[in-house]
Amino acid sequence: DPLKPKHWRHVIYIVEDMDQAHRIISGIVKHGGLGIKMEDVRERLHLVEARRLDPAYVVKVGKLYREKFARNVKGVEVPPLVVFDTKAATLEMENENDNSEGSRAIAALRQQFNDLPTWIIDHIAKAQFGRTEIKTMSSRGAGSIEGDTNQNCYLIEENGQRLFCLGKHRFE
């Protein structure tokens, strides 16, 4: 696949339901037909049980993640990817609809998380369930969160197929 990365990176997956994550991984490895070995998964994927914490506190672990999981490949550092699944389960905000609070959370991750690539999994606003028009989609809560990120993607179902669609993005 021309889009396949040439070099792998560690993934730190902060997950709300650890048992569900283990079942999904087991299913993919054993029945996905992808040729993935469980040894490789254990080496590269690091599951962390989610705790809802203030983003200013969450970013403190960035230095440890970089030290422990960054790889050096031919003189180039490959930092780990950190996935927060889900925003509500990991990033504490008193009011998820407050734009200044949402901006503060994203700014902490962008500016104080040791430059780690980060994905935040979120839910779309309930009013948008069943819709497939990407231009009208937005995550639940403060709109500033999507405005402050580098890219927003949506996983939708359309005509019985799951599609991964690109929303707002700051790069080509």
Buried (B, 14 or more C-beta within 10 A) or exposed (E): EEEEEEEEBBBBBBBBEEEEBEEEBEEEBEEEEEEEEEEEBEEBBBBBEBEEBBBEEBBEBBEEBBEEBBBEEEEEEBBBBBBBBBBBBBBBBEEBEBBEBBBBBBBBBBEBBBEBBBBBBBEBBEEBEEEBEBEEBBBBBBEBBBBBBEEBEBEBEEEEEEEEBEBBEEEE
